[in-house]
Amino acid sequence: MRLVIARCRVDYIGRLTAHLPTARRLLLVKADGSVSVHADDRAYKPLNWMSPPCWLSEEAPEEDTAALWVVTNKAGEQLRITIEEIEHDSSHELGVDPGLIKDGVEAHLQELLAEHVETLGAGYSLVRREFPTAIGPVDLLCRDADGATVAVEIKRRGEIDGVEQLTRYLELLNRDPLLAPVSGVFAAQQIKPQAKTLATDRGIRCLVLDYEALRGIESTEFRLF
């Protein structure tokens, strides 16, 4: 991971345009190629970002600037970061992350949905729980009634970062000709409106889960009462 603290301005050019005026910010360049721009507030959400696959190039800077970063994705959208002054620039090897350890409710939701995969839709079948990818396991990998591959990300509370996580999984899974095309389902007990809007924009279906209802249909096989 590369960490850069710099005085910069940022322009996003794509399906819409956005501008961040000059200010001191943290720039993160991760090993997966993603680039994000952060302010000194909010817990996790960047001011602007480009998700992989994308490519960072440094172009000739304008007069009185230190550098010009141009981040381009496969759709041709650009994140242009004009750096006026660099205060800190360092790189760090973080290694492979073991991934998020989910709380009891979230882990149980995954178990229940795997057991009752028809909750996703008629004709659905489970391929595998915790299907491995290079950036972490997909909660459920399924097949729909037509045999198409579906990746399911399960959260207790569905927020934008969960949609981003599923988007990254889908980008990787769709590179595998044995799986592609892979669609996505974002399943959670509650889904925030912003997350639903982003998911819909990316062609990801949202599904609100009723935890108590799923618990109520747990298998009674081998039980006396």
Disulfide bonds with the S-S distance in Angstrom:
none
